[in-house]
Amino acid sequence: MDFLDLPQLLSSSGTVRLPGSKSFSNRILLLAALSDGETEVRDLLESDDTARMLEALEALGVLVTRLGHHAYRVKGIGGEGAFSGFPHQALELFLGNAGTAFRPLTAALALAGGEYVLKGVARMHERPIGDLVDALRQLGARIDYLENPGYPPLAIHPPVISDVATVSVRGDVSSQFLTGLLMALPLLDRQVTVVVEGELISKPYIEITLAAMARFGVTVQREGWSRFTVAAGARYHSPGIIYVEGDASSASYFLAAGLIGGGPVRVEGVGRDSVQGDVAFAEALAKMGARIDMGDNWIEARRPEGGRILAVDMDCNHIPDAAMTLAVVALFADGTTTLSNIASWRVKETDRIAAMAIELRKLGAEVEEGADYLRITPVPRLRPAAIGTYDDHRMAMCFSLGAFATPLRILDPGCTAKTFPDYFERLAEVAVAAPVIAIDGPSASGKGTVAARVAAALGWDYLDSGALYRLTALAAQRAGVAWDDEAGVAAVAAALDVSFAEGVVRLGSEDVSDAIRAEAISGGASAVAALPAVREALLFRQRAFRTAPGLVSDGRDMGSVVFPDAHLKVFLTATAEVRAERRYKQLIEKGFSASLDKILQELRTRDERDSQRAVAPLQQNADAQLLETSGLSIDQAVGQVLAWHQAAGGTTQQ
């Protein structure tokens, strides 16, 4: 899917069972492969990142058996003696954009022996790895850069193992360098101490590494965050069965939804006993006003009783991934939020500081971007926007929360497959979207009048989609673009500046309510509406009207294409003769000359054309209520729609 359109979300509540942690999943898979015995890994995250690790291990000769959903058996190759390498020792591996696979495998293969080439997607080749390579070379590893020094792709050759007892690695670029090094050191069968140069960022991820290694029998001695020692004789031993914790970073989106949308929203799979540092996101959210409850294996968030979300000035070094979610929560805060010590964002799946700044500004926020910080000032009303995701799963997921303020288009939503393939479905389970009543019907059936009055009765917004096509036809005519020029009209539609207010339709600042009702423009509207590119250009524009507290829309494909999830769909019709008489009276009242016979003939011709056209033909949706209004007054028709709305679970007073 190229995009996913999200309506404005009104509230949130419910429970979400989290997918397995990406960080835990790939660490455990590699450690299971390096250990002796067989390991049954349960609750494994199934995503692009873990798929790359599984593919790599199988290519290296590790026997991996799928046992069922989220469960695998890994037959380790460690044995009791000195590690002798992987069964297959001459391979080229493709690891996509999976840093949690690329960095640890680089270290393990560099010390294991063999000829390997490690490659990834273009972005992976932009993510630095030089500090890890430098540390491995101190131990005798032989690694060549195949393109740019300090970056993948890499060629790895059998090492010339040295007797160096102390190596150094930078800690201020990525914690994955230290993780990869520590996980590979037991392969050397001697004591090695790693000294961290500079401030170690993302410390909680090192806690995950140490906890995972301990589960496989290797305890790392440490002196604070500066020195880590792996003893001689350290060996990985299978724990038999191991469970992967739920992903604490993924929990951040749902906990934030609990704060923004009211809640309560509970996540299961992580809690107070989790070793993942990103559970500290709950504490950060509490500083912004969230009411947080926590159990051994669950966390719950809800909005404070006063409803106010607080701006914060926060050092986010300890929650680098989850801090991205705070940047979007800041859009709802009272004041300016500053997120600092986030330089590591620059070397993630994309340059996240730059990407966040660009996309936050699209929504209207004021953003100050620094080398290692973001400062975000919200605005009273966010505007709809198409959010770029940069092939970065966390960009897609954290920006989805912006839908609690405005409809959004998420570009390339499939990028969430990296860690959370069904994220948007799970979000929909705990979020309530602005409701929609979609009213369709033939020309002059009265659907516009009925829809507008239903909207007024409910206090909802109103969308005359037909007016958008009339506006497009009018704007194209004024721009000298022929109505059959699909590309030209689509360009006009994409740039359309339109607003509806108190029964007035404006093109720019001009009231064109009467101009777009002229018969010639009505014919032009029908012509341009048949052009697929025009309908595509107007699709998000129409969906952007779906805001709180709800929307009543009328038009040809409102219930089938634009709002297929509308909670009520109505097909409103009348005989051609009744519709012609209504149109005749309407034109006469507005001072236009008109012929009843001509109008009737034109309606019959248009009905035939509209019912036969390939794009959005005039027809009743299978799930739409039929409302025949030939013998009904407007008030009676409105009353029937409101009754159906109430029967569908809505209320008549919003």
C-alpha positions as MATLAB code, in Angstrom:
seq = 'MDFLDLPQLLSSSGTVRLPGSKSFSNRILLLAALSDGETEVRDLLESDDTARMLEALEALGVLVTRLGHHAYRVKGIGGEGAFSGFPHQALELFLGNAGTAFRPLTAALALAGGEYVLKGVARMHERPIGDLVDALRQLGARIDYLENPGYPPLAIHPPVISDVATVSVRGDVSSQFLTGLLMALPLLDRQVTVVVEGELISKPYIEITLAAMARFGVTVQREGWSRFTVAAGARYHSPGIIYVEGDASSASYFLAAGLIGGGPVRVEGVGRDSVQGDVAFAEALAKMGARIDMGDNWIEARRPEGGRILAVDMDCNHIPDAAMTLAVVALFADGTTTLSNIASWRVKETDRIAAMAIELRKLGAEVEEGADYLRITPVPRLRPAAIGTYDDHRMAMCFSLGAFATPLRILDPGCTAKTFPDYFERLAEVAVAAPVIAIDGPSASGKGTVAARVAAALGWDYLDSGALYRLTALAAQRAGVAWDDEAGVAAVAAALDVSFAEGVVRLGSEDVSDAIRAEAISGGASAVAALPAVREALLFRQRAFRTAPGLVSDGRDMGSVVFPDAHLKVFLTATAEVRAERRYKQLIEKGFSASLDKILQELRTRDERDSQRAVAPLQQNADAQLLETSGLSIDQAVGQVLAWHQAAGGTTQQ';
ca = [
       0.000    0.000    0.000;
       1.422    3.394   -0.992;
      -0.422    5.227    1.783;
      -2.865    4.821    4.646;
      -5.360    7.573    5.456;
      -6.169    7.965    9.137;
      -9.314    9.838   10.198;
      -9.251   12.062   13.232;
      -9.284    9.866   16.331;
     -11.602   10.925   19.158;
     -10.633    8.703   22.070;
      -8.755    5.580   23.100;
      -9.224    2.681   25.493;
      -8.492   -1.023   25.557;
      -5.704   -3.559   25.881;
      -2.887   -4.415   23.474;
      -0.690   -7.500   23.658;
       2.720   -6.359   22.445;
       4.806   -8.126   19.827;
       8.187   -9.448   20.948;
      11.055   -7.036   21.423;
      13.191   -6.566   18.310;
      16.276   -5.991   20.440;
      15.694   -9.152   22.478;
      14.630  -11.241   19.481;
      17.763  -10.818   17.384;
      20.102  -11.049   20.372;
      18.492  -14.299   21.474;
      18.572  -15.797   17.976;
      22.301  -15.152   17.614;
      23.120  -16.369   21.130;
      21.051  -19.508   20.551;
      23.066  -20.158   17.396;
      26.387  -19.676   19.241;
      25.421  -21.846   22.220;
      25.582  -25.597   22.768;
      22.331  -27.551   22.668;
      18.933  -26.657   21.269;
      17.008  -23.560   22.272;
      13.274  -23.122   21.878;
      12.566  -19.431   21.369;
       8.984  -18.410   22.107;
       7.123  -15.120   21.514;
       9.736  -14.156   18.916;
       8.982  -10.981   17.014;
       8.179  -11.821   13.404;
       9.287   -8.831   11.375;
      11.714   -7.740    8.671;
      14.582   -7.443   11.160;
      14.162  -10.918   12.625;
      13.576  -12.359    9.153;
      16.997  -11.050    8.086;
      18.653  -12.629   11.124;
      16.911  -15.967   10.595;
      17.886  -15.981    6.911;
      21.494  -15.212    7.799;
      21.742  -17.943   10.448;
      20.254  -20.543    8.126;
      22.621  -19.480    5.335;
      25.503  -19.898    7.783;
      24.466  -23.496    8.397;
      22.531  -23.123   11.656;
      19.541  -25.452   11.839;
      16.425  -23.394   12.547;
      12.995  -25.041   12.777;
       9.741  -23.122   12.903;
       7.516  -24.652   15.579;
       4.501  -22.415   15.160;
       3.414  -18.794   15.414;
       6.289  -16.813   17.013;
       8.108  -20.031   18.039;
      11.380  -21.465   16.681;
      13.914  -24.120   17.621;
      17.562  -23.223   17.075;
      20.233  -25.935   17.167;
      23.370  -24.274   18.491;
      26.828  -24.842   17.011;
      28.846  -23.929   20.124;
      29.743  -27.321   21.508;
      31.890  -27.858   24.589;
      35.325  -27.019   23.148;
      36.745  -23.931   21.494;
      34.411  -22.345   18.969;
      35.318  -23.585   15.490;
      33.182  -21.299   13.378;
      29.963  -21.570   11.424;
      29.364  -24.598    9.176;
      29.358  -22.451    6.043;
      32.410  -20.219    5.883;
      32.170  -18.483    2.515;
      28.992  -16.445    2.024;
      27.497  -13.130    0.991;
      24.739  -12.057    3.370;
      22.091   -9.409    2.755;
      20.783   -7.890    5.993;
      18.451   -5.161    4.743;
      18.279   -2.241    7.159;
      18.463   -4.421   10.283;
      21.061   -2.847   12.537;
      20.264   -5.376   15.269;
      21.364   -8.099   12.857;
      24.182   -6.330   10.983;
      26.279   -5.104   13.932;
      26.275   -8.312   16.070;
      26.811  -10.550   13.030;
      29.736   -8.390   11.930;
      31.412   -8.987   15.290;
      30.618  -12.701   15.474;
      31.750  -13.450   11.924;
      34.906  -11.332   12.290;
      36.064  -13.493   15.209;
      34.601  -16.828   14.071;
      36.695  -17.336   10.923;
      35.569  -17.478    7.302;
      35.174  -15.323    4.214;
      32.021  -13.228    4.305;
      30.506  -10.217    2.579;
      27.841   -8.302    4.507;
      25.527   -5.975    2.616;
      22.273   -4.126    3.210;
      19.920   -1.603    1.690;
      21.240    1.822    0.684;
      20.371    3.325    4.083;
      22.283    0.545    5.880;
      25.324    1.569    3.853;
      24.938    5.088    5.275;
      24.882    3.924    8.907;
      28.334    4.064   10.528;
      30.105    0.905   11.657;
      33.711    2.118   11.740;
      33.988    2.207   15.551;
      32.973   -1.452   15.795;
      35.394   -2.401   13.029;
      38.225   -0.514   14.777;
      37.550   -2.388   18.007;
      37.444   -5.753   16.246;
      40.717   -5.016   14.438;
      42.367   -4.571   17.845;
      41.525   -8.245   18.434;
      42.991   -9.342   15.110;
      39.927   -9.170   12.892;
      40.511   -8.519    9.190;
      37.724   -6.428    7.730;
      37.707   -4.397    4.514;
      35.311   -1.627    3.506;
      33.938   -2.343    0.032;
      32.729    1.204   -0.611;
      33.108    4.071    1.853;
      35.524    3.794    4.807;
      33.636    3.453    8.070;
      30.438    2.153    6.458;
      29.002   -1.094    5.065;
      29.215   -3.118    2.897;
      32.019   -5.142    4.484;
      34.317   -7.973    3.457;
      35.312  -10.144    6.416;
      38.328  -12.472    6.291;
      39.621  -15.080    8.764;
      41.159  -13.241   11.727;
      44.720  -13.305   12.965;
      43.780  -13.482   16.631;
      45.973  -11.375   18.887;
      46.547  -11.725   22.633;
      45.329   -8.193   23.356;
      43.522   -8.221   26.697;
      41.957   -4.751   26.552;
      40.182   -3.119   23.634;
      38.407    0.209   23.362;
      35.218    1.160   21.573;
      33.381    4.449   21.250;
      30.102    4.564   23.120;
      28.666    7.862   21.889;
      27.512    6.829   18.398;
      25.588    3.584   18.807;
      25.239    1.138   21.686;
      25.047   -1.630   19.075;
      28.843   -1.430   18.685;
      29.377   -2.431   22.311;
      26.573   -4.999   22.082;
      28.126   -6.698   19.062;
      31.573   -6.735   20.646;
      30.415   -8.165   23.986;
      28.329  -10.892   22.367;
      31.260  -12.023   20.207;
      33.974  -12.075   22.911;
      33.151  -15.571   24.305;
      34.239  -16.947   20.906;
      37.877  -16.048   21.796;
      38.091  -18.338   24.854;
      40.144  -15.850   26.875;
      39.563  -12.859   29.091;
      39.033   -9.556   27.344;
      38.092   -6.189   28.827;
      36.258   -3.580   26.783;
      36.842    0.067   27.704;
      34.143    2.484   26.538;
      35.420    5.795   25.221;
      33.144    8.788   25.755;
      29.658    8.716   27.205;
      27.816    5.477   26.542;
      24.476    6.265   24.936;
      21.383    4.075   25.050;
      22.559    2.357   28.244;
      19.291    0.403   28.645;
      20.066   -1.478   25.444;
      23.328   -2.660   26.968;
      21.288   -3.900   29.916;
      19.301   -5.983   27.425;
      22.541   -7.385   25.994;
      23.921   -8.287   29.407;
      20.626   -9.870   30.491;
      20.419  -11.940   27.294;
      24.023  -13.126   27.633;
      23.379  -14.082   31.259;
      20.393  -16.196   30.191;
      22.828  -18.157   28.021;
      25.339  -18.605   30.842;
      27.794  -15.747   30.273;
      27.997  -13.145   33.030;
      29.821   -9.962   32.081;
      31.711   -8.191   34.850;
      31.334   -4.440   34.685;
      32.622   -1.284   36.277;
      29.807    1.169   35.854;
      29.341    1.978   32.185;
      33.039    2.307   31.326;
      34.577   -1.202   31.584;
      33.130   -4.599   30.717;
      35.027   -7.892   31.126;
      34.264  -11.299   29.617;
      36.169  -13.998   31.482;
      38.265  -16.792   29.978;
      36.307  -19.986   29.525;
      33.015  -18.189   28.976;
      30.683  -20.378   26.911;
      27.144  -19.976   25.742;
      24.823  -22.732   26.997;
      21.247  -23.166   25.873;
      18.638  -22.299   28.517;
      16.306  -24.806   26.841;
      13.259  -22.588   26.504;
      13.413  -18.805   26.464;
      10.621  -16.251   26.107;
      11.034  -12.908   24.354;
       9.666   -9.938   26.268;
       7.140   -7.686   24.617;
       8.669   -4.709   22.839;
       8.866   -1.762   25.230;
       9.519    0.690   22.390;
       6.295   -0.411   20.696;
       4.493    0.048   24.012;
       5.235    3.768   23.807;
       2.703    4.402   21.013;
      -0.192    2.850   22.888;
       0.704    4.410   26.228;
       0.884    7.784   24.495;
      -2.512    7.061   22.917;
      -3.824    6.486   26.437;
      -2.640    9.937   27.470;
      -3.711   11.817   24.343;
      -6.973    9.939   23.750;
      -8.077    9.707   27.372;
      -7.541    5.995   27.962;
      -7.135    3.871   29.814;
      -4.933    1.923   27.407;
      -3.076   -1.081   28.795;
      -0.116   -2.827   27.163;
       0.697   -6.411   28.108;
       4.109   -8.020   27.732;
       6.218   -5.506   29.647;
       5.957   -4.139   33.160;
       7.898   -3.226   36.252;
      10.012   -6.405   35.951;
      11.150   -5.690   32.386;
      14.880   -5.323   31.714;
      14.160   -3.079   28.731;
      15.084    0.504   29.325;
      12.232    1.824   27.227;
       9.781    0.985   30.012;
      11.130    4.257   31.430;
       8.990    5.887   28.734;
       6.102    5.491   31.169;
       7.958    7.699   33.651;
       8.579   10.288   30.938;
       4.899   10.199   30.032;
       4.004   10.680   33.695;
       6.073   13.867   33.698;
       3.816   15.078   30.891;
       0.783   14.437   33.086;
      -0.194   10.839   32.313;
      -1.649    8.719   35.084;
       0.401    5.519   34.993;
      -0.361    2.166   36.610;
       2.039   -0.744   36.339;
       2.099   -4.460   37.141;
       4.658   -7.203   36.731;
       3.818   -7.637   33.047;
       1.625   -4.689   32.112;
       1.552   -0.890   32.014;
      -1.515    1.336   31.723;
      -1.813    5.017   30.839;
      -4.660    7.505   30.896;
      -5.197   11.235   30.671;
      -4.965   13.268   33.904;
      -8.224   14.365   35.465;
      -7.586   17.980   34.569;
      -6.884   16.953   30.977;
      -3.741   19.080   30.683;
      -0.683   17.591   28.982;
       2.510   19.236   30.213;
       5.479   20.374   28.173;
       8.833   19.010   29.369;
      12.556   19.626   29.010;
      13.972   16.120   29.022;
      17.296   14.315   28.533;
      16.282   11.299   26.428;
      19.576    9.420   26.327;
      18.019    6.533   28.255;
      15.025    6.075   25.891;
      16.311    6.995   22.416;
      13.721    5.066   20.395;
      10.713    5.744   22.603;
      11.631    9.435   22.792;
      10.415    9.793   19.198;
       6.918    9.222   20.535;
       7.365   12.107   22.975;
       8.012   14.413   20.011;
       4.484   13.761   18.747;
       2.948   13.915   22.240;
       4.529   17.393   22.412;
       2.015   18.490   19.748;
      -0.695   18.173   22.406;
       1.256   19.747   25.283;
       0.736   23.104   26.921;
       3.972   24.856   26.013;
       7.322   24.101   24.394;
       8.911   20.668   24.802;
      12.660   20.098   24.438;
      14.074   16.615   23.837;
      17.856   16.580   24.251;
      20.787   14.149   24.101;
      19.303   12.410   21.065;
      22.295   12.589   18.712;
      21.950    8.831   18.083;
      18.773    9.600   16.108;
      21.016   10.831   13.304;
      22.400    7.324   12.606;
      19.231    5.257   12.853;
      17.059    3.938   10.008;
      17.008    7.549    8.826;
      18.293   10.828   10.230;
      15.442   10.952   12.690;
      16.124   14.444   14.011;
      15.898   15.929   10.521;
      12.965   13.719    9.507;
      10.971   14.505   12.648;
      11.537   18.227   12.205;
      10.339   18.130    8.587;
       7.189   16.157    9.320;
       6.264   18.023   12.512;
       6.423   21.278   10.565;
       4.033   19.834    7.958;
       1.454   19.611   10.738;
       2.025   23.257   11.586;
       4.232   22.917   14.680;
       7.132   25.248   15.327;
      10.310   23.153   15.475;
      13.889   24.025   16.345;
      16.402   21.396   15.306;
      19.882   21.038   16.803;
      22.735   18.588   16.527;
      21.362   16.557   19.421;
      17.991   18.063   20.305;
      14.527   19.002   19.098;
      12.421   21.815   20.496;
       8.722   21.575   19.639;
       6.079   24.255   20.127;
       2.517   23.173   19.301;
      -0.087   25.304   17.577;
      -3.804   25.580   18.469;
      -4.905   23.653   15.386;
      -2.823   21.102   13.510;
      -3.406   20.776    9.801;
      -3.890   17.580    7.756;
      -0.745   16.394    6.022;
       0.827   13.505    4.157;
       3.549   12.197    6.480;
       6.734   10.854    4.948;
       8.119    7.817    6.774;
      11.608    7.498    5.206;
      11.449    3.673    5.279;
      11.545    4.036    9.074;
       9.015    2.026   11.069;
       9.106    4.354   14.068;
       8.325    7.426   11.955;
       5.114    5.754   10.762;
       4.030    4.571   14.193;
       4.753    7.657   16.268;
       3.182   10.049   13.737;
      -0.008    7.987   13.688;
      -0.712    9.595   17.084;
      -1.067   12.951   15.337;
      -4.429   11.645   14.119;
      -5.849   12.463   17.550;
      -5.706   16.073   16.326;
      -6.248   15.903   12.566;
      -6.725   13.445    9.682;
      -3.385   12.222    8.333;
      -2.008   10.331    5.364;
       0.826    7.956    6.333;
       3.037    7.263    3.328;
       4.490    3.754    2.985;
       2.726    2.350    6.062;
       4.177   -1.076    5.281;
       7.508    0.041    6.735;
       6.118   -0.943   10.153;
       6.831   -4.560    9.140;
      10.327   -3.992   10.487;
       9.036   -4.434   14.052;
       5.210   -4.341   14.150;
       3.550   -5.608   10.944;
      -0.044   -5.223   12.199;
       0.476   -1.967   14.081;
      -2.308    0.018   12.409;
      -4.847   -2.761   12.934;
      -3.929   -2.876   16.632;
      -4.202    0.907   16.913;
      -7.680    0.774   15.378;
      -8.720   -1.698   18.089;
      -8.109    0.823   20.880;
      -8.926    4.095   19.100;
     -12.338    5.520   18.209;
     -12.453    7.360   14.890;
     -14.684   10.314   14.069;
     -17.967    8.818   12.788;
     -19.255    9.305    9.252;
     -22.694    9.251    7.661;
     -22.361    8.830    3.886;
     -25.299    9.850    1.714;
     -25.342    9.054   -1.994;
     -27.909    9.321   -4.745;
     -28.551   10.604   -8.256;
     -28.350   14.221   -9.265;
     -31.071   16.474   -7.820;
     -32.271   13.752   -5.441;
     -31.967   16.157   -2.511;
     -29.015   14.374   -0.933;
     -27.110   17.641   -0.423;
     -29.995   19.338    1.371;
     -30.693   16.280    3.526;
     -27.003   15.782    4.351;
     -26.541   19.434    5.333;
     -29.581   19.367    7.626;
     -28.538   16.060    9.221;
     -25.118   17.568    9.879;
     -26.718   20.653   11.452;
     -28.973   18.511   13.641;
     -25.995   16.515   14.926;
     -23.585   19.437   15.176;
     -21.221   17.649   12.756;
     -19.229   18.893    9.795;
     -20.665   18.655    6.303;
     -18.920   17.722    3.073;
     -20.522   18.278   -0.294;
     -18.198   16.107   -2.349;
     -20.056   17.023   -5.497;
     -19.097   20.609   -4.807;
     -15.442   19.584   -4.827;
     -15.838   18.252   -8.340;
     -17.787   21.339   -9.371;
     -15.063   23.481   -7.825;
     -12.465   21.514   -9.751;
     -14.398   22.009  -12.980;
     -14.764   25.734  -12.282;
     -11.104   26.166  -11.328;
      -9.981   24.217  -14.405;
     -12.202   26.333  -16.641;
     -10.757   29.530  -15.169;
      -7.233   28.169  -15.604;
      -7.880   27.324  -19.251;
      -7.568   23.568  -18.654;
      -9.867   21.374  -20.721;
     -12.104   19.066  -18.674;
     -10.809   16.005  -20.561;
      -7.160   16.877  -19.796;
      -6.744   14.320  -16.992;
      -3.270   15.331  -15.850;
      -4.069   19.033  -16.064;
      -7.333   18.760  -14.148;
      -5.698   16.506  -11.529;
      -3.070   19.194  -10.957;
      -5.830   21.777  -10.500;
      -7.638   19.462   -8.056;
      -4.502   18.865   -6.010;
      -4.007   22.616   -5.534;
      -7.659   23.396   -4.841;
      -8.138   25.930   -2.044;
     -11.675   25.278   -0.849;
     -13.671   25.783    2.310;
     -17.256   25.229    3.455;
     -18.694   27.591    6.040;
     -22.309   28.228    6.992;
     -23.684   27.021    3.681;
     -21.161   29.065    1.706;
     -18.660   27.428   -0.646;
     -15.472   29.379   -1.212;
     -12.754   28.953   -3.800;
      -9.895   30.832   -2.206;
     -11.636   33.832   -0.668;
     -14.400   34.022   -3.302;
     -17.945   32.844   -2.617;
     -18.720   30.583   -5.580;
     -21.840   28.914   -4.166;
     -23.958   29.986   -7.128;
     -21.272   29.753   -9.809;
     -20.663   26.052   -9.220;
     -24.388   25.278   -9.511;
     -24.619   26.492  -13.102;
     -25.688   23.701  -15.479;
     -22.486   23.937  -17.518;
     -20.352   23.506  -14.416;
     -22.522   20.592  -13.276;
     -21.783   18.886  -16.581;
     -18.101   19.674  -16.159;
     -18.188   18.185  -12.674;
     -19.567   14.941  -14.060;
     -16.848   14.911  -16.725;
     -13.906   15.506  -14.395;
     -15.303   13.111  -11.773;
     -14.928   10.298  -14.310;
     -11.147   10.870  -14.482;
      -9.266    8.470  -12.147;
      -6.378   10.876  -11.558;
      -8.768   13.601  -10.455;
     -10.558   11.299   -8.038;
      -7.204   10.249   -6.600;
      -6.130   13.872   -6.178;
      -9.306   14.681   -4.266;
      -9.377   11.512   -2.137;
      -7.305   12.770    0.789;
      -8.875   16.237    0.504;
     -12.255   14.635    1.118;
     -11.024   12.396    3.926;
      -9.480   15.413    5.637;
     -13.021   16.632    6.391;
     -13.490   13.686    8.764;
     -12.906   15.495   12.030;
     -14.474   15.678   15.485;
     -17.254   15.314   16.392;
     -18.249   13.680   13.096;
     -18.958   14.162    9.403;
     -21.954   13.913    7.105;
     -20.806   13.585    3.516;
     -22.788   13.355    0.330;
     -21.553   12.211   -3.015;
     -21.080    9.414   -5.473;
     -18.505    7.134   -3.845;
     -18.594    8.375   -0.261;
     -19.655    5.021    1.186;
     -17.703    2.772   -1.167;
     -14.313    4.437   -1.700;
     -13.844    7.527    0.446;
     -15.426    6.312    3.697;
     -15.992    2.565    3.347;
     -16.136    2.271    7.145;
     -18.955    4.832    7.495;
     -21.239    3.677   10.297;
     -24.313    4.655    8.259;
     -24.697    4.670    4.471;
     -27.808    6.022    2.769;
     -28.810    5.878   -0.889;
     -31.306    8.686   -1.360;
     -33.315    8.786   -4.554;
     -36.530    9.960   -6.221;
     -38.117    9.618   -9.637;
     -36.577   11.597  -12.483;
     -39.753   13.685  -12.745;
     -39.677   14.675   -9.063;
     -35.978   15.467   -9.222;
     -36.418   17.581  -12.359;
     -39.174   19.597  -10.712;
     -36.990   20.173   -7.630;
     -34.084   21.340   -9.750;
     -36.378   23.608  -11.811;
     -37.770   25.321   -8.702;
     -34.282   25.722   -7.259;
     -33.002   27.469  -10.391;
     -36.033   29.730  -10.712;
     -35.729   30.787   -7.063;
     -32.090   31.751   -7.695;
     -33.076   33.876  -10.703;
     -31.837   31.506  -13.428;
     -33.924   30.855  -16.544;
     -34.776   27.161  -16.879;
     -36.864   24.685  -18.895;
     -38.486   21.805  -16.980;
     -38.492   19.519  -20.039;
     -34.832   20.234  -20.736;
     -33.870   19.590  -17.117;
     -35.770   16.270  -17.137;
     -34.026   15.146  -20.305;
     -30.629   16.194  -18.990;
     -31.226   14.297  -15.722;
     -32.199   11.132  -17.576;
     -29.138   11.422  -19.800;
     -26.897   12.043  -16.803;
     -28.395    9.136  -14.855;
     -27.668    6.834  -17.781;
     -24.130    8.132  -18.165;
     -23.414    8.021  -14.432;
     -24.736    4.489  -14.031;
     -22.623    3.169  -16.910;
     -19.294    4.864  -16.287;
     -16.312    2.748  -15.290;
     -15.228    4.950  -12.369;
     -17.635    5.299   -9.419;
     -20.832    4.331  -11.241;
     -24.130    5.482   -9.763;
     -25.395    2.537   -7.733;
     -26.597    1.688   -4.260;
     -23.999    0.111   -1.971;
     -24.989   -3.319   -0.719;
     -24.800   -2.086    2.895;
     -26.625    1.212    2.290;
     -30.137    2.051    3.436;
     -32.473    2.949    0.547;
     -34.438    6.180    1.068;
     -37.019    6.919   -1.646;
     -38.029   10.565   -1.200;
     -40.509   11.146   -4.011;
     -43.324   11.318   -1.491;
     -41.362   12.689    1.445;
     -40.686   16.199    2.641;
     -37.150   17.261    3.471;
     -37.963   17.129    7.187;
     -39.270   13.572    6.850;
     -36.147   12.468    4.963;
     -33.896   14.083    7.568;
     -35.875   12.429   10.357;
     -35.449    9.012    8.761;
     -31.677    9.413    8.433;
     -31.422   10.526   12.061;
     -33.489    7.521   13.150;
     -31.185    5.161   11.248;
     -28.187    6.917   12.786;
     -29.556    6.414   16.280;
     -30.348    2.754   15.537;
     -26.737    2.294   14.362;
     -25.505    3.353   17.791;
     -25.233    7.094   17.324;
     -27.002    9.839   19.217;
     -29.018   12.787   17.989;
     -27.363   15.245   20.355;
     -23.622   15.633   19.997;
];
